[in-house]
Amino acid sequence: MALKASQINDETKWQDLTEGLQIYEPATSKTFETGEWRTQTPVFDEEKCKQCLLCVPYCPDSCIPVVDGKRRAFDLMHCKGCGICVKACPFDAISMKPGK
């Protein structure tokens, strides 16, 4: 039987997990705070940012929020620190620092 994301917790036995830990329900990505996997953290320099928003579509985890047409600070609860945004930014407004 497939478990819902809300049914998986510290008490769940490994025998009850689905193969490959697959989740068979939609819209659960915001439920799982995967930012704890990060070994490097992106740093946003507002002074250098030109609000071109080129970094936004490159983020594989949608961790760069845009509010009222302006780029905001990273969603670090879901950012895995891949650094793709650093490569996408033509103005060097994003850098990476070690750690969480």
Secondary structure by P-SEA (a helix, b strand, c coil): cccccccccccccccccccccccccccccccccccccccbbbbbcccccccccccccccccccccccccccccccccccccccccccccccccccccccc
